[in-house]
């Protein structure tokens, strides 16, 4: 019984991971090659991605910016990886989007071709999650189909990502 309670406590603590919030918009814009005025939201985020055939993915902390037609994800933290190109999620290329919740935590899941990209914006751990809801609405408005996603819980190193085949 004690181990079950410990596991539940671990899952609750790891699912509401603290994502760094504030980033410098001008610095982000310069690194991403966009105009600062094109960015509507710039915030810290947690991102995981599974390519076709993969069942595991690793969350990493990053910096995300929402533009009118895309989300740009840059590696964040002290060790900025300038060699790796940014992850760009163009709304028009998203096949499906899920707004998944676990308690107060909220995350967006994007199906793009055979990939599953999971993004949790810094406000995704709040009850309101205005930026997360706004991004979800923008992607739906661009033509993505909603799907029923399951909140993917952060684990210390690796997460299992359920890849749903078909439409």
Secondary structure, DSSP 8 states (H G I E B T S, - for coil): -HHHHHHHHHHHHHHT--------HHHHHHHHTS-GGG-SEEEEEEEEEE-TT--EE--EEEEEEE-SSEEEEEE-SSS--SSS--EEEEGGG-SEEEEEEETTEEEEEEEETTEEEEEEEGGGGSSS-HHHHHHHHHHHHTT-EE---------SS-EE-------
